[in-house]
Every structure is written in structure tokens, then in C-alpha cells.
Amino acid sequence: MDPHYDAQDVARCDLCEIAIVQSYCDFCHVNLCKPCIGEHISDDYSKKHIIVPFQLRRSTPIFPECEKHSKRACEYQCNACNIFLCTDCLASEQHNKEHKLSKLEEVFHQKKDHIHRDKKELKEEILPVYEEIATEITNQISNLDVDYQKFTTQMSKHREELHREIDNVMDQREKEIDRNKLKHLSILSKHLEEIKQLQSLMQESLHNLNEMEESNEVTPSIHYSSKNQEFSKLPPKVLVSMPKFIPKPIEKEELCSLIGKLTPLSTTLEERVFTAKKPNTSVRELLDEPEVLNTIKTGQENLRSVTRLNEKEIWTSGDTADIKCFNTQGVLQKTIKTKSGSCPVDIAVYSDGALVYSDGIRTVYKVKNDQTEEIIRLQGWTPFNLCVTSSGDFLVTMYSDDETQSKVVRYSGSTIKQTIQFDDDGQPLYSGNDYNKYITENRNLDICVADYKAGAVVVVTQAGNLRFRYTGPPSSTKKKPFKPWGITTESQSLILTSDHKNHCIHVLDVQGHFLLYIDNCDLKYPAGLCVDNDDSLFVCEYDKGNVKKIRYLK
């Protein structure tokens, strides 16, 4: 805020500091009253003073001084050289007169309009979104106690259930002890009874012997037969081993496993997408009859992939180790060979122009300034198709060594950020095999995969939640089953996928609804796809080795 006035005051002259301001020097940025204007100008006649009404302050462009011609203001900008020029520069022979120039004042006003729009957008659209985000996080914080109390209650309930089950098991063990005790008692009691019976017999025999010993009768003594030998055969000793309780050692890890586990706190950063509230004035309609603008003959065998380098060049790859760069007129610009010597499975380009490719043998490479760098090497999985996202990450489809599983992995450099493999019901999102699964990111950050073997385009949200699965239009006019190969998206979030066996392109809206076939461009086995900034479509023809540039929007 200007130091000479605030919310309770009005702006005052910077010179006298008393009078209310009426004018403004746009060059010196000084508040002036009318009497002080002359004094301000007379202080330094060498300066270019521009006096305007205070309400129009800072409305006069102040052009930069020319570095080559002193005290000359630059009023032009060379678009090719991106430098400022004065009229003397234009008159001299030092600057290329064929370069296109822009008037700085026009550029300045355009930028000021842009700044005004940015300010308005920031204030009215972006900041309110951040306020909503802050409110959302505040609400999450306020709900933490309640949410975690639910966990504690759940744990307490589980604790009670575990204690109850342990008590039940221990009760069963105690009953087993009681049963063993009764059985033990029965065995010993029975043996004791047998001993007592023998003792009774021996007492009876002893009584008889006493009588015969004292008697003088002959007959009983003559008929006496000794039983001592029989009694001397002692009964067997009954050995009943006491049962033992053998407690199993308490293994902490095993106990934790039996009880269950608390999943660790997981923090992921899901990108938010700011959607400006702008009138939809740039919607382009689909052409009834798409047209071929150009055909680039690459000469590559089994042409698989194409990706845009810039507005004038594309990269292509097929069944050789060569990755070729062509301009849009079909002239070969450059060729690089894969480091492993095997054919690349897929190619993509970073925003800085660096090329990234997968070689089908566990490795993904990055090529920049003719230097090849290994950025991913996998174990147990083979990287297949890939794409670069708007955030600078890249997505890779891959399959397991036994070819029973497939998944999508998001990388930042060489670091895994996200894995997408199953839906909410735990079912695989993608077919488990080594067939093509070309991948792209839509403008709304959806992740789109053309699952060739499954005959489906599988689209998930940025978080990995299934949005839809497209398996062809409701009523197909094509003879063969839908087998999507390449896939790309464009500025209106339309999804385009090549139907390899039916020689056409399916155009879908962002929700997966079929809109149009591109089937009038004499395509033969279309494979990889990409679009340029103007939404022109580039299509690889697998057998022919050509790339066709097609216009499909009005």
C-alpha cells in the first residue's frame, strides 16, 4: 500500500505532503498536486516526465532503453531473436530485416490483459479452491479423534473376542484334566480292589493254617495243599503316567499374525486438477468424413509405435533395433539404435524432448543429447508399453514372468509411486499375458489402457479406480472381434484407439461412449497412435510401415 495514505486517509502529494493528489508522474511513480507539477519537472529536466491524471496512474508504458543506442527507447521486439529493438536498430544493418517484429506496446497491452485475467482467475477461481481444500483438511483433522476411536473400539471388541476364545480353549483343557483324573482314579481303584481281594484270601488261608497248626487231627493236615507259591506271584504294578501340560512357546510374530494386523499409515499424493470456469467456445466437432493429410513412408518392418517429438517431428519404431525420427513431410531426420540391440516394444517423449523406450527384456531406457541412460531394470516382471504423463511421471504396463499377471506402474524417475492392478473387488483390471497393452493419460488424468487380448479399453482414475471398460459399440458393424492396439487422447479428452483387425479407429468420449469410426482412410492393420497440438492424428500401419496423418475434427 502507498505509504502516504491508508484506509482512513486519502492519497496526498509526495512533494508537499499536504495537498490531495491530483496527478501522477508515470515515469517517476510520484503522486503530485497541481502546484507541485512544475517543481517536480524542474528538478530534473534530463528525465522524461509523463504527467497523467491520478486515476490513470501507471497506464503509460515505460519502454526499456536500447543497449546499443543511448537514450533511445526500444519500441519493438524481434520474435526470432527475442530481443528489444529501437528505431535506430531497425535502420542499421546489424539486425536481420527478414525477422518478424512485434510492437512492444501491443505486446505490453496483451500481457497486461493476461496479467489481469490471471489476477482475476487467481482471486476468483484458484484461491477459493485452495480455501475449499484447507476446509477439507481441517475437517479431516477435526474428525481424527472420532475415526481413530472407531479403531480403538474395534480393537477392544476383538480383544474381548480373543479373550473369550482363549477362555473357552482353556476350559476345554481343564475338562480334559478332570476326565483324565477320573480315569486315573478308576484304574487305581480297580487295581486296589484286586489287591484287597487277594489280601482277604491270604487272611483266610492264614486263619486256616493257624487252626491246623493247633489241631491234632490227622486228616486236615494230610489233605493240606500250600497256596504260598500262588500268593507269592505278586500282581503286576500298575503304572499310570500323569498327563502333562506342554505349553506351546508364545511366538510374538505368530501371535500378532493370529490376532490380525493394523495396516501401516499410507500417504499418497493424488494430483488435483484445477478446471477453470471458462465458456466452452473452442469445442470442435467431428468430421463426418475424416481425411488423410499426409503419408510418411518409414520403411520400417512391422511398424508398432509413433510418438510426437514436437510440432514438426515424430519418432517411430518397429521390429528392428532402429528408432527413427521423421519430420512431418516424411524426411528422415535421425536414427538411434537400442542399447540392447533388440527391437523397442514402445516409445514415448518427455516434455524436454528426451526419448524413453522399453526393450522387452526387463529394461527401460532414456535417451537425451545422444546419451542413453538405464532408468528401470525389473526382476520378475517385463516392462511393455509406456507413456509420459502431464506431471512428468511415466506409466508402464508390465507382465509377470509366468504371464499370469499384468499391472500398470507409475514411476518418477526410477522410483515407483503407484501400482494399479486390481479393482475394488480384488479382480484383475488387465488380462495376464504378454500381449500389447498400449497406455496413455487423458487430460482429466484418467489412465487409459488398450488391452488387446481382453478386447477392451480399460480406463481408471488417477487414483487407480475403475471408471469404465469399453469393449466396442453397442451394435458393431465390423466383422471381426474388437482388438484394440494403440491408444491416444486429445485436447477435448476424446479417446482414440486402433481396432487392429477391423482396420479402423474408434473415437470415444471421456465417459467411454462410442462416437465415430475412422474407417474411410484406407488404413491397414492400424497400430500405434499419437496426436499433435492441433489434434491431427498419426496412425502407424503395421504391415505397410507407413504413418498416416489424419484430420478428424472440423
C-alpha positions in Angstrom: 0.0 0.0 0.0 1.2 3.6 -0.7 2.8 4.9 2.5 1.1 8.3 2.0 -2.4 7.1 2.5 -4.3 4.2 4.1 -7.9 3.1 4.6 -8.7 6.1 6.8 -6.9 8.7 4.6 -6.8 9.9 1.0 -3.8 10.0 -1.2 -1.6 13.1 -0.8 1.1 14.7 -2.8 4.6 13.2 -2.3 6.3 16.6 -2.6 4.3 18.9 -0.2 2.7 16.0 1.7 -0.3 18.2 2.4 -2.4 18.7 -0.7 -4.7 16.0 -2.0 -3.1 14.2 -5.0 -4.5 15.1 -8.5 -1.8 13.9 -10.9 0.8 11.2 -11.2 4.2 11.0 -12.9 4.1 7.7 -14.7 7.8 7.7 -15.2 9.0 8.5 -11.7 6.0 7.0 -9.9 5.3 10.1 -7.8 2.0 11.5 -6.5 1.5 15.2 -7.3 -0.9 18.0 -6.7 -1.2 20.6 -9.4 1.0 23.3 -7.8 3.8 20.8 -7.4 3.9 19.5 -11.0 6.2 22.3 -12.2 8.6 21.8 -9.3 8.8 18.1 -10.0 9.6 18.6 -13.7 12.1 21.3 -13.0 14.0 19.2 -10.6 15.5 17.1 -13.4 14.9 18.2 -17.0 17.0 15.3 -18.2 14.3 12.8 -17.3 11.3 12.1 -19.5 8.4 13.1 -17.2 4.9 11.8 -18.1 2.2 13.5 -16.1 -1.3 11.9 -16.1 -4.4 12.2 -14.0 -4.1 10.2 -10.8 -6.9 7.9 -11.9 -4.8 6.9 -14.9 -1.6 6.3 -13.0 0.8 3.6 -14.3 -1.1 3.5 -17.6 1.8 4.8 -19.7 4.2 2.1 -21.0 7.8 2.8 -20.0 9.9 1.2 -22.7 13.3 -0.2 -21.9 16.3 1.8 -23.0 18.3 0.4 -26.0 21.6 -1.2 -25.0 23.2 -0.1 -28.3 21.8 3.4 -28.8 21.8 5.5 -25.6 18.7 7.4 -24.6 16.7 5.6 -27.3 13.7 3.7 -26.2 13.0 0.2 -27.6 9.6 0.0 -29.1 9.9 -3.3 -31.0 10.7 -6.9 -30.2 12.2 -9.4 -32.6 10.2 -12.6 -32.4 13.1 -14.7 -33.7 15.8 -13.3 -31.5 13.6 -12.4 -28.6 15.4 -9.1 -28.1 14.2 -5.5 -27.8 15.0 -3.0 -30.7 14.8 0.7 -31.1 14.2 2.5 -34.4 17.9 3.1 -34.9 18.4 -0.7 -34.6 15.9 -1.2 -37.4 17.6 1.4 -39.6 21.0 -0.2 -39.1 22.3 -3.2 -41.0 23.1 -5.1 -37.8 19.8 -6.9 -37.5 18.2 -9.3 -39.9 15.4 -7.3 -41.6 13.5 -10.5 -42.5 12.8 -11.3 -38.9 9.3 -10.7 -37.8 8.8 -7.8 -35.4 6.2 -7.0 -32.8 5.3 -3.6 -31.3 6.2 -3.6 -27.7 3.2 -1.5 -26.8 0.9 -4.1 -28.3 2.8 -7.0 -26.6 2.7 -5.0 -23.3 -1.1 -4.5 -23.5 -1.6 -8.1 -24.4 0.5 -9.1 -21.4 -1.4 -6.7 -19.2 -4.6 -8.2 -20.3 -3.1 -11.6 -19.5 -2.0 -10.4 -16.1 -5.5 -9.0 -15.4 -7.0 -12.3 -16.4 -4.5 -14.2 -14.2 -5.2 -12.0 -11.3 -9.0 -12.4 -11.7 -8.6 -16.2 -12.1 -6.3 -16.5 -9.1 -8.6 -14.4 -6.9 -12.0 -15.7 -8.0 -11.3 -19.3 -9.0 -8.0 -20.7 -7.8 -7.8 -19.2 -4.3 -11.4 -20.3 -3.5 -10.4 -23.9 -4.5 -7.5 -23.7 -2.0 -9.9 -22.4 0.7 -12.1 -25.5 0.0 -9.0 -27.7 0.2 -8.0 -26.1 3.5 -11.5 -26.6 4.9 -11.5 -30.2 3.8 -8.2 -30.9 5.5 -9.4 -29.0 8.7 -12.5 -31.2 8.7 -10.3 -34.3 8.4 -8.2 -33.2 11.3 -11.3 -32.5 13.5 -12.6 -36.0 12.6 -9.4 -37.8 13.5 -10.4 -38.4 17.2 -13.7 -39.9 16.1 -12.2 -42.0 13.3 -9.4 -43.4 15.5 -11.8 -44.1 18.4 -13.6 -46.4 16.0 -10.3 -48.3 15.5 -9.8 -48.5 19.3 -13.4 -49.7 19.8 -12.9 -52.3 17.1 -9.6 -53.4 18.7 -11.3 -53.7 22.1 -14.1 -55.8 20.7 -11.6 -58.1 19.0 -9.6 -58.3 22.3 -12.8 -59.4 24.1 -13.5 -62.0 21.4 -9.9 -63.3 21.7 -10.1 -63.5 25.5 -13.4 -65.3 25.2 -12.0 -67.8 22.8 -8.9 -68.3 24.9 -11.1 -68.9 28.0 -13.1 -71.4 26.0 -10.0 -73.3 25.0 -8.6 -73.3 28.5 -11.9 -74.5 29.9 -11.8 -77.4 27.4 -8.3 -78.3 28.6 -9.4 -78.2 32.3 -12.3 -80.6 31.4 -9.7 -82.9 29.8 -7.7 -82.8 33.0 -10.8 -83.7 35.0 -11.6 -86.6 32.7 -8.0 -87.9 32.9 -8.2 -87.7 36.7 -11.4 -89.7 36.8 -9.9 -92.3 34.5 -6.7 -92.5 36.5 -8.7 -92.9 39.7 -10.8 -95.7 38.2 -7.7 -97.6 37.1 -6.0 -97.4 40.5 -9.3 -98.2 42.4 -9.8 -101.3 40.3 -6.2 -102.4 41.0 -6.7 -101.7 44.7 -9.8 -103.8 44.8 -8.0 -106.7 43.2 -5.2 -106.4 45.8 -7.7 -106.3 48.7 -9.4 -109.5 47.3 -6.1 -111.3 47.4 -5.4 -110.0 50.9 -8.7 -111.3 52.0 -7.9 -114.7 50.5 -4.5 -114.7 52.3 -6.1 -113.8 55.6 -8.5 -116.6 55.2 -5.6 -119.0 54.4 -3.6 -117.8 57.4 -6.6 -118.4 59.7 -6.9 -122.0 58.3 -3.2 -122.6 58.8 -3.4 -121.4 62.5 -6.3 -123.8 63.2 -4.5 -126.8 61.5 -1.3 -126.0 63.3 -3.0 -126.1 66.7 -5.2 -129.1 65.8 -4.2 -132.8 66.4 -6.5 -134.1 63.7 -4.6 -136.1 61.1 -7.0 -135.8 58.1 -6.9 -132.0 57.5 -3.1 -131.9 57.8 -2.8 -134.8 55.4 -5.0 -133.1 52.8 -3.4 -129.7 53.2 -2.1 -128.1 50.0 0.1 -125.0 50.1 -1.0 -121.8 48.4 2.1 -119.7 49.2 3.5 -120.3 45.8 0.4 -118.9 44.2 0.3 -116.0 46.6 4.0 -115.3 46.1 3.3 -114.4 42.4 2.8 -110.7 43.1 0.3 -108.8 40.9 1.8 -106.5 38.3 2.5 -103.0 39.3 0.1 -100.6 37.6 2.0 -97.6 36.3 -0.3 -94.8 35.2 1.7 -91.8 33.8 0.4 -88.5 34.8 -0.7 -86.3 31.9 1.4 -83.3 31.2 0.5 -79.9 30.0 3.0 -78.8 27.4 2.5 -75.1 26.7 3.5 -74.0 23.2 6.1 -71.3 23.3 4.5 -67.9 22.6 5.9 -66.6 19.4 5.2 -62.9 19.2 5.1 -62.7 15.4 2.8 -65.8 15.2 0.6 -64.3 17.8 0.4 -61.0 16.0 -0.4 -62.8 12.8 -3.2 -64.8 14.5 -4.7 -61.6 16.1 -4.6 -59.7 12.9 -2.7 -56.6 11.8 -3.1 -52.9 11.5 -2.2 -51.7 8.1 0.5 -49.0 8.2 -0.4 -45.4 7.7 -0.3 -44.9 4.0 0.3 -41.5 2.5 -0.1 -40.9 -1.3 -0.3 -37.7 -3.2 -3.1 -37.7 -5.6 -2.8 -34.8 -8.1 -5.7 -32.4 -8.0 -6.8 -30.9 -11.3 -7.9 -27.3 -11.4 -10.6 -26.8 -14.1 -11.0 -23.2 -15.0 -14.6 -22.0 -15.3 -14.4 -20.9 -18.9 -17.1 -20.8 -21.5 -16.8 -23.8 -23.8 -16.2 -21.8 -27.0 -13.5 -24.0 -28.5 -15.3 -27.3 -28.9 -14.5 -28.8 -32.3 -16.9 -31.1 -34.0 -16.0 -34.4 -35.5 -15.8 -34.6 -39.3 -18.3 -36.8 -41.0 -15.6 -37.9 -43.3 -12.0 -37.8 -41.8 -9.3 -37.2 -44.3 -5.7 -38.2 -44.8 -3.4 -35.1 -44.8 -0.1 -36.9 -45.4 1.5 -40.3 -45.5 5.0 -40.8 -44.1 6.8 -43.9 -45.5 9.2 -45.0 -42.8 10.4 -48.2 -44.4 10.3 -49.9 -41.0 9.2 -53.5 -40.6 6.0 -54.2 -38.6 5.6 -50.5 -37.6 4.4 -50.5 -34.0 4.7 -47.2 -32.3 4.7 -43.5 -33.0 5.1 -40.5 -30.6 5.3 -36.8 -31.2 8.7 -35.0 -30.6 7.4 -31.5 -31.5 5.1 -29.9 -34.0 7.4 -30.8 -36.9 8.9 -34.2 -35.9 7.8 -37.7 -34.8 9.6 -40.8 -33.5 8.7 -44.2 -34.9 9.7 -47.8 -34.1 9.1 -51.3 -35.4 10.6 -54.8 -35.4 14.2 -53.7 -35.7 16.6 -52.0 -33.2 16.2 -48.7 -35.1 14.1 -45.8 -33.6 13.7 -43.2 -36.4 12.8 -39.5 -36.3 11.0 -38.1 -39.3 9.7 -34.6 -40.0 6.0 -34.3 -40.9 7.0 -34.2 -44.6 8.4 -37.7 -44.3 12.1 -36.8 -44.4 14.3 -38.9 -42.1 16.0 -36.6 -39.5 17.8 -39.0 -37.2 18.1 -42.7 -36.3 19.2 -44.2 -33.0 19.7 -47.9 -32.1 18.5 -49.6 -28.9 21.3 -50.2 -26.4 20.4 -54.0 -26.2 20.1 -54.4 -29.9 16.6 -55.8 -29.6 13.6 -54.1 -31.1 11.9 -51.5 -28.8 8.4 -52.5 -27.5 7.2 -48.9 -27.2 8.5 -45.3 -27.2 7.5 -42.0 -25.6 8.8 -38.5 -25.3 9.3 -36.3 -22.2 8.4 -32.6 -22.4 12.1 -31.7 -22.6 12.4 -33.8 -25.8 14.1 -36.8 -24.1 13.1 -40.2 -25.6 12.2 -43.1 -23.4 11.8 -46.7 -24.6 11.2 -50.2 -23.3 13.2 -53.0 -24.9 11.1 -56.0 -23.8 13.9 -57.5 -21.8 13.2 -56.0 -18.3 14.7 -52.6 -19.0 13.5 -49.1 -19.8 16.0 -46.5 -21.2 16.1 -42.8 -21.5 17.9 -41.0 -24.4 18.8 -37.4 -24.1 21.5 -35.5 -26.1 22.6 -38.8 -27.7 23.3 -40.3 -24.2 21.4 -43.4 -23.2 20.6 -44.0 -19.6 19.1 -47.1 -18.0 16.3 -45.9 -15.7 14.4 -49.1 -14.8 15.6 -52.7 -14.6 13.0 -55.2 -13.3 13.1 -58.6 -11.7 10.1 -61.0 -12.1 8.3 -58.5 -14.5 8.8 -57.3 -18.0 8.1 -53.7 -18.9 6.0 -53.3 -22.0 4.1 -50.3 -23.2 4.6 -46.8 -21.7 3.7 -43.1 -21.8 4.8 -39.9 -20.2 2.2 -38.0 -18.1 1.5 -34.3 -17.8 3.2 -34.2 -14.4 6.4 -35.6 -15.8 6.0 -39.1 -14.4 5.7 -42.1 -16.8 3.4 -45.1 -16.7 4.5 -48.6 -17.7 2.4 -51.6 -18.4 4.1 -54.8 -17.4 3.5 -58.6 -17.1 4.9 -61.2 -14.7 7.4 -63.9 -15.8 4.7 -66.6 -15.7 2.5 -64.4 -17.9 -0.4 -64.7 -15.5 -0.5 -61.1 -14.1 -0.4 -57.6 -15.6 -0.3 -54.2 -14.0 0.4 -50.5 -14.5 3.2 -48.9 -12.5 3.8 -45.1 -12.2 7.4 -44.0 -11.9 9.0 -40.7 -11.0 12.4 -41.2 -12.5 13.4 -44.7 -11.2 11.1 -44.5 -8.2 7.8 -46.3 -8.0 5.0 -44.0 -7.0 1.9 -46.1 -7.7 0.8 -49.6 -8.7 -2.5 -50.3 -10.4 -3.6 -54.0 -10.7 -6.9 -54.8 -9.1 -10.4 -53.3 -8.9 -12.4 -52.7 -5.7 -13.5 -56.4 -5.7 -9.9 -57.6 -5.9 -10.3 -58.7 -9.5 -7.6 -58.1 -12.1 -8.1 -54.9 -14.1 -6.0 -56.2 -17.0 -5.5 -59.6 -18.7 -2.5 -61.6 -17.6 -0.3 -62.2 -20.7 2.4 -60.7 -22.8 0.1 -59.1 -25.4 0.1 -55.4 -26.2 -1.3 -53.0 -23.5 -0.7 -49.6 -25.0 -1.3 -46.8 -22.5 -1.9 -43.1 -22.4 -3.1 -40.4 -19.9 -6.1 -38.3 -20.7 -6.4 -34.6 -19.9 -8.6 -35.3 -16.9 -5.7 -37.5 -15.7 -7.6 -40.8 -16.3 -5.3 -43.7 -17.3 -6.4 -45.5 -20.5 -5.1 -48.9 -21.5 -5.8 -50.7 -24.7 -5.9 -54.4 -23.5 -5.5 -56.3 -26.8 -6.1 -59.8 -25.6 -9.1 -58.8 -23.4 -10.6 -56.9 -26.3 -11.2 -53.9 -24.1 -10.1 -50.3 -23.4 -9.8 -50.1 -19.6 -10.0 -46.6 -18.1 -9.2 -45.9 -14.4 -9.0 -42.7 -12.5 -5.7 -41.2 -11.5 -6.1 -43.0 -8.1 -6.5 -46.3 -10.0 -10.2 -46.8 -9.5 -12.0 -48.4 -12.5 -14.0 -45.8 -14.4 -15.2 -47.9 -17.3 -14.4 -50.7 -19.6 -15.1 -50.3 -23.4 -15.5 -53.5 -25.4 -16.9 -52.0 -28.6 -20.0 -50.0 -29.6 -23.4 -51.4 -28.6 -24.1 -52.6 -32.2 -21.0 -53.2 -34.2 -20.9 -53.1 -38.0 -17.5 -54.8 -38.1 -16.9 -58.4 -38.9 -14.1 -59.3 -36.5 -13.9 -59.0 -32.7 -12.7 -55.7 -31.3 -8.9 -55.9 -30.7 -7.6 -52.5 -29.6 -3.9 -51.8 -30.2 -2.7 -48.2 -30.0 -4.4 -45.6 -27.9 -4.2 -41.8 -27.5 -6.2 -38.9 -26.2 -6.6 -35.3 -27.4 -7.3 -31.7 -26.3 -11.1 -32.4 -25.8 -10.4 -35.6 -23.8 -11.6 -37.8 -26.6 -10.1 -41.3 -26.6 -8.9 -42.8 -29.9 -7.9 -46.4 -30.2 -6.9 -48.5 -33.2 -9.0 -51.6 -34.0 -6.2 -53.6 -35.5 -8.1 -56.4 -37.1 -11.0 -54.3 -38.4 -8.7 -51.7 -40.0 -10.2 -48.7 -38.3 -10.1 -46.2 -35.4 -12.7 -46.0 -32.6 -13.4 -42.5 -31.3 -14.9 -42.4 -27.7 -15.9 -39.5 -25.4 -14.3 -39.1 -22.0 -17.0 -41.3 -20.5 -16.3 -44.2 -22.9 -19.3 -43.7 -25.2 -18.7 -44.6 -28.8 -18.8 -41.5 -31.2 -17.3 -42.4 -34.5 -15.4 -44.9 -36.6 -12.5 -43.6 -38.7 -12.7 -46.2 -41.4 -12.6 -44.3 -44.6 -8.8 -43.6 -44.8 -7.7 -47.0 -46.2 -6.0 -48.0 -43.0 -4.3 -51.4 -42.9 -3.7 -53.0 -39.5 -3.5 -49.7 -37.6 -1.2 -49.9 -34.6 0.4 -47.1 -32.5 -1.3 -43.7 -32.3 -0.5 -40.1 -31.3 -1.8 -36.6 -31.8 -0.2 -33.2 -32.3 -1.1 -29.9 -30.7 -3.7 -29.3 -33.5 -5.3 -32.7 -32.7 -4.2 -34.2 -36.1 -4.0 -38.0 -35.6 -0.9 -40.0 -36.6 -1.5 -43.7 -37.2 1.0 -46.5 -37.7 0.2 -49.0 -40.4 1.7 -52.2 -39.1 2.2 -54.1 -42.3 2.9 -51.2 -44.7 5.4 -49.4 -42.4 3.6 -46.1 -43.1 2.4 -43.3 -40.7 -0.8 -41.6 -41.9 -1.6 -38.1 -40.6 -5.4 -37.8 -40.4 -7.7 -34.8 -39.7 -10.9 -35.9 -37.9 -12.1 -32.6 -36.4 -13.7 -29.6 -38.1 
